[in-house]
Amino acid sequence: MLKVMHSATNSATPNSQWEDLIQLPTPTYVEWDNIKTQLDLVLLALETLTGLGSEAMLSAAINLNLESRVPDRVALWRLRQSNPLRKGQGGRKKLDVEEARSLVLITCYLAKQHQELIRRAVGLLEQMAANHQEPHQTALLGDYIDAFCNTYQERMEEDEQISTDLLTHLALKLLVDLLFYSAPGGHRRLWLALIDRSTKF
C-alpha cells in the first residue's frame, strides 16, 4: 500500500480541485447526516494524530481561497458541530454542499502536509500486524489511539455500544483512510467515500 502511495505526484491547484468536486455527484438530502459525521471524524483523526488545531485549519482555508466559506474559528466550530453525534445543541447548523466541499479540501490539504507522519504511522501499523503485535505497543500508534478515543468521548454523545475496541478500530481505519486522502486526488477519494459510505454508516 505504501509503495503505491509513493509513486504518485500532484500538480492540482486549489481552484482545479474545487472544480473537480463540482463535477462529482452531490449527496442526497437523506445522506447528509452521515456525511457530516464522517467528515468530522476524519478531521478528528487528523487532529489527534498530528496535534493540529483550528488555527491550522483556518490557515489552510486561506491558502485554498476558502476563507469566504470558512472565515473564522466560530464558523469552523459551527461546521464541526453540524455532526449529529456531537454533544450540545447550541452551535449545530445545517451543512451545505459548498461547506462540505470546503471541509474536504481543507482536510486533504492538511493530510498532505502531514503525509510523512501519516505514512510512518500506517507503516508501523502494517509492521505490527505482520508481527501479530498490538498497535498500542508502539508509542506513535498508542498515543494516537489514546488521543482519538479520549477526544471522541469528550466531544460525542455517550453511546453504550461504542466500546474502546470499536473506537480503536475506528481510529485505525481512519488512519489508513488519511493516507489515501493525503495523496494526489485525495479530495476526490474523500468526496466519493463520503457519498458511498453515507448509505452504510
C-alpha positions as CSV (number, residue, x, y, z in Angstrom):
1,M,0.0,0.0,0.0
2,L,2.7,2.5,0.9
3,K,4.6,1.8,-2.4
4,V,1.5,2.7,-4.3
5,M,1.1,5.9,-2.4
6,H,4.8,6.9,-3.1
7,S,4.5,6.7,-6.8
8,A,2.0,9.5,-7.5
9,T,2.6,13.2,-8.0
10,N,0.2,16.1,-7.5
11,S,0.0,19.3,-9.6
12,A,-3.6,20.2,-8.9
13,T,-4.3,23.7,-7.8
14,P,-7.0,24.6,-5.2
15,N,-9.2,26.0,-7.9
16,S,-8.9,22.9,-10.1
17,Q,-9.6,20.7,-7.0
18,W,-12.8,22.7,-6.3
19,E,-13.9,22.2,-10.0
20,D,-13.2,18.5,-9.6
21,L,-15.5,18.3,-6.7
22,I,-18.3,20.2,-8.5
23,Q,-18.2,17.5,-11.2
24,L,-18.7,14.7,-8.8
25,P,-22.1,13.5,-7.6
26,T,-23.9,15.6,-4.9
27,P,-25.2,13.8,-1.9
28,T,-29.0,13.4,-1.4
29,Y,-30.8,15.0,1.4
30,V,-31.0,11.8,3.4
31,E,-27.2,11.2,3.2
32,W,-26.2,14.5,4.8
33,D,-26.3,13.5,8.5
34,N,-23.9,10.6,7.8
35,I,-21.7,12.8,5.7
36,K,-21.4,15.4,8.4
37,T,-20.5,12.7,10.9
38,Q,-17.9,11.2,8.6
39,L,-16.2,14.5,7.8
40,D,-15.9,15.5,11.4
41,L,-14.4,12.1,12.3
42,V,-11.8,12.3,9.6
43,L,-10.8,15.7,10.9
44,L,-10.8,14.3,14.4
45,A,-8.4,11.5,13.3
46,L,-6.1,14.1,11.7
47,E,-6.2,16.4,14.7
48,T,-5.4,13.6,17.2
49,L,-2.6,12.1,15.1
50,T,-0.8,15.4,14.2
51,G,-1.8,17.7,17.1
52,L,-3.1,20.4,14.7
53,G,-5.8,22.7,15.8
54,S,-8.3,25.2,14.4
55,E,-5.6,27.8,13.5
56,A,-4.0,25.3,11.1
57,M,-7.5,24.6,9.6
58,L,-8.1,28.3,9.1
59,S,-4.7,28.8,7.6
60,A,-5.5,26.0,5.2
61,A,-8.8,27.7,4.3
62,I,-6.9,30.9,3.4
63,N,-4.3,29.0,1.3
64,L,-7.1,27.3,-0.6
65,N,-9.0,30.5,-1.2
66,L,-11.8,29.2,1.0
67,E,-11.8,32.0,3.7
68,S,-15.3,33.2,2.5
69,R,-16.8,29.8,3.4
70,V,-14.7,29.2,6.5
71,P,-13.9,32.7,7.7
72,D,-13.1,32.2,11.4
73,R,-12.9,30.0,14.4
74,V,-16.6,30.3,15.2
75,A,-17.7,29.4,11.7
76,L,-15.3,26.4,11.7
77,W,-16.7,25.3,15.1
78,R,-20.3,25.6,13.9
79,L,-19.4,23.5,10.8
80,R,-17.9,20.8,13.0
81,Q,-20.9,21.0,15.4
82,S,-23.1,20.0,12.5
83,N,-22.1,16.4,13.2
84,P,-25.2,15.0,14.8
85,L,-23.1,12.8,17.1
86,R,-21.7,16.0,18.8
87,K,-22.6,16.9,22.3
88,G,-24.7,20.1,22.8
89,Q,-27.2,21.7,20.5
90,G,-26.2,25.4,20.5
91,G,-23.8,25.5,17.6
92,R,-25.4,23.0,15.3
93,K,-26.3,24.2,11.9
94,K,-27.1,22.8,8.5
95,L,-24.0,22.0,6.4
96,D,-24.5,22.9,2.8
97,V,-22.7,21.3,-0.2
98,E,-20.2,24.1,-0.6
99,E,-19.2,24.0,3.1
100,A,-18.8,20.2,2.8
101,R,-16.6,20.6,-0.3
102,S,-14.5,23.2,1.6
103,L,-14.0,20.8,4.6
104,V,-13.0,18.1,2.2
105,L,-10.3,20.3,0.5
106,I,-9.1,21.6,3.9
107,T,-8.8,18.0,5.2
108,C,-6.9,16.7,2.2
109,Y,-4.6,19.8,2.2
110,L,-3.7,19.2,5.8
111,A,-3.3,15.5,5.4
112,K,-0.9,16.1,2.5
113,Q,1.1,18.5,4.8
114,H,1.4,15.7,7.3
115,Q,1.8,12.9,4.9
116,E,5.2,11.8,6.2
117,L,3.8,11.3,9.7
118,I,0.7,9.5,8.4
119,R,2.8,7.3,6.2
120,R,5.1,6.4,9.2
121,A,2.0,5.6,11.4
122,V,0.5,3.3,8.7
123,G,3.9,1.7,8.1
124,L,4.1,0.9,11.9
125,L,0.5,-0.5,11.8
126,E,1.4,-2.8,8.9
127,Q,4.6,-3.9,10.7
128,M,2.7,-4.6,13.9
129,A,0.1,-6.6,12.1
130,A,2.7,-8.6,10.3
131,N,4.4,-9.4,13.7
132,H,1.0,-10.2,15.3
133,Q,1.5,-7.4,17.8
134,E,-0.9,-4.9,19.2
135,P,-0.7,-1.3,17.7
136,H,-0.6,0.1,21.2
137,Q,2.9,-1.3,21.7
138,T,4.3,1.5,19.6
139,A,4.5,5.0,21.1
140,L,3.2,6.7,17.9
141,L,0.1,4.5,17.5
142,G,-0.5,4.2,21.2
143,D,-0.6,7.9,21.7
144,Y,-2.8,8.4,18.6
145,I,-5.3,5.7,19.7
146,D,-5.5,7.1,23.2
147,A,-5.9,10.7,21.9
148,F,-8.6,9.7,19.4
149,C,-10.6,7.7,22.0
150,N,-10.3,10.4,24.7
151,T,-11.3,13.2,22.3
152,Y,-14.2,11.2,20.8
153,Q,-15.6,10.6,24.2
154,E,-15.2,14.2,25.2
155,R,-17.0,15.5,22.1
156,M,-19.6,13.0,21.1
157,E,-22.8,11.9,22.8
158,E,-22.5,8.9,25.0
159,D,-23.2,5.6,23.2
160,E,-23.1,2.5,25.3
161,Q,-22.5,0.5,22.1
162,I,-19.1,2.3,21.4
163,S,-16.5,0.2,23.3
164,T,-12.8,1.0,23.5
165,D,-12.2,-1.8,21.0
166,L,-14.7,-0.3,18.5
167,L,-13.2,3.2,18.9
168,T,-9.7,1.7,18.4
169,H,-10.8,0.0,15.2
170,L,-12.4,3.3,14.0
171,A,-9.2,5.2,14.8
172,L,-7.0,2.8,12.8
173,K,-9.4,2.7,9.9
174,L,-9.5,6.5,9.7
175,L,-5.7,6.5,9.9
176,V,-5.4,4.3,6.8
177,D,-8.0,6.4,5.1
178,L,-5.9,9.5,5.8
179,L,-3.0,8.0,3.9
180,F,-5.2,7.9,0.7
181,Y,-6.6,11.3,1.3
182,S,-3.1,12.8,1.6
183,A,-2.2,11.5,-1.8
184,P,-2.9,13.2,-5.2
185,G,-6.6,13.0,-6.0
186,G,-7.3,12.6,-2.3
187,H,-10.1,15.2,-2.4
188,R,-11.9,13.1,-5.0
189,R,-11.4,9.9,-2.9
190,L,-12.7,11.5,0.2
191,W,-15.8,13.0,-1.5
192,L,-16.7,9.8,-3.2
193,A,-16.1,7.9,0.1
194,L,-18.4,10.2,1.9
195,I,-21.2,9.6,-0.5
196,D,-20.6,5.8,-0.8
197,R,-20.4,5.3,3.0
198,S,-23.3,7.6,3.8
199,T,-25.7,4.8,3.0
200,K,-23.7,2.2,5.0
201,F,-22.5,4.2,8.1
